[in-house]
Amino acid sequence: MLYLDRAWARAGAYLMDDPLSGGDTVTIPGLARFKGIVSAMVPFALVACVLSVIIGAIIWAMGGFTNNPHRAASGKTTVLWPLVAAVVIGASGFIVGWAHDQGTTIS
């Protein structure tokens, strides 16, 4: 039991008040840096998604022109998944903020 008390005291040291919110919320150290890293990676990931969509469209077109259904289906799949990934990447800032808010409400 004493071990758990010491561990809880150390865990409390890692939680600190957010100075921007007037001390009403508790945040995790490094969250701002993590949000910054996620925000910095978003443009690169979106460019990769756009390139994947272009490549998939080319594969889809080649499959359609050559009457190759396997290549056309492969191109459709290659177009679909980068679009889904782009939506998830675009929402990544919201997802990180939502997960943080959910974590602060757990008691």
C-alpha positions in Angstrom: 0.0 0.0 0.0 2.9 2.3 0.8 4.3 1.6 -2.6 1.0 2.7 -4.3 0.9 5.9 -2.3 4.4 6.8 -3.4 3.6 6.0 -7.0 0.5 8.1 -6.8 2.4 11.0 -5.4 5.0 10.8 -8.2 2.2 10.6 -10.8 0.7 13.7 -9.3 4.0 15.5 -10.0 3.6 14.8 -13.7 0.2 16.5 -13.8 0.2 20.3 -13.9 -2.3 23.1 -14.3 -2.6 24.6 -17.8 -1.6 28.2 -17.4 -3.7 29.3 -20.4 -7.0 28.1 -18.9 -6.7 29.7 -15.5 -5.8 26.6 -13.7 -9.2 24.9 -14.2 -7.9 22.0 -16.2 -5.1 19.5 -15.8 -2.8 18.7 -18.7 0.0 16.3 -19.4 3.5 17.8 -19.9 4.6 17.5 -23.5 1.1 17.6 -24.9 1.7 20.9 -26.7 4.9 19.4 -28.2 3.0 16.3 -29.3 0.2 18.5 -30.9 3.0 20.5 -32.6 4.6 17.3 -34.0 1.2 16.0 -35.2 0.4 19.4 -36.8 3.8 19.6 -38.5 3.4 16.1 -40.1 -0.1 16.8 -41.5 1.0 18.6 -44.7 3.6 15.9 -45.6 1.0 13.1 -45.0 -1.6 14.9 -47.1 0.9 15.4 -50.0 1.6 11.6 -49.8 -2.1 10.9 -49.9 -2.6 13.1 -53.0 0.3 11.4 -54.8 -1.2 8.0 -53.9 -4.6 9.1 -55.3 -2.9 10.2 -58.5 -1.0 7.0 -58.8 -4.2 5.0 -58.1 -6.1 7.0 -60.7 -3.5 6.2 -63.3 -3.6 2.5 -62.4 -7.4 2.6 -62.6 -7.3 4.3 -66.0 -4.8 1.8 -67.4 -6.9 -1.1 -66.2 -10.0 0.4 -67.8 -8.3 1.1 -71.1 -6.7 -2.4 -71.3 -9.9 -4.2 -70.1 -8.0 -5.6 -67.2 -10.5 -5.9 -64.3 -7.8 -6.8 -61.7 -5.8 -3.7 -62.5 -8.9 -1.6 -62.4 -10.0 -2.9 -59.1 -6.5 -2.4 -57.7 -6.6 1.2 -58.9 -10.0 1.8 -57.3 -8.6 0.4 -54.0 -5.5 2.6 -54.4 -7.7 5.6 -54.8 -10.1 4.8 -52.0 -7.7 4.2 -49.1 -5.6 7.4 -49.5 -8.9 9.4 -49.4 -9.9 7.7 -46.2 -6.4 8.3 -44.8 -6.6 12.0 -45.8 -9.8 12.4 -43.8 -8.2 10.7 -40.8 -5.1 12.9 -41.1 -7.2 16.0 -41.5 -9.0 15.1 -38.3 -5.8 14.2 -36.4 -5.6 17.5 -34.5 -9.2 17.1 -33.4 -8.6 13.4 -32.5 -5.6 14.3 -30.3 -7.6 17.1 -28.5 -10.6 14.8 -28.1 -8.5 12.0 -26.6 -6.9 14.5 -24.2 -10.3 15.9 -23.1 -11.6 12.3 -22.6 -8.5 11.5 -20.5 -9.0 14.5 -18.3 -12.6 13.6 -17.5 -11.7 10.1 -16.3 -11.5 10.0 -12.6 
